[in-house]
Amino acid sequence: MGTIINWMTELNSSDRLMFGVLTVFTMAGLGISIAIIAELFFRALGIKCDKIEIQH
């Protein structure tokens, strides 16, 4: 884990554009992972998340 952090620190110092791209993809991947886990959790509880209806 330390080598990944060192590599990312070096990447931030040397190539800021690639560090930005890496950050965007990391955040997108993290968000997708959390959404998938939440979806599986809700399905296990029997909660349907297919359609949200707004009552006025």
Secondary structure, 3 states (H helix, E strand, C coil): CHHHHHHHHHHHHHCHHHHHHHHHHHHHHHHHHHHHHHHHHHHHHCCCCCCCCCCC
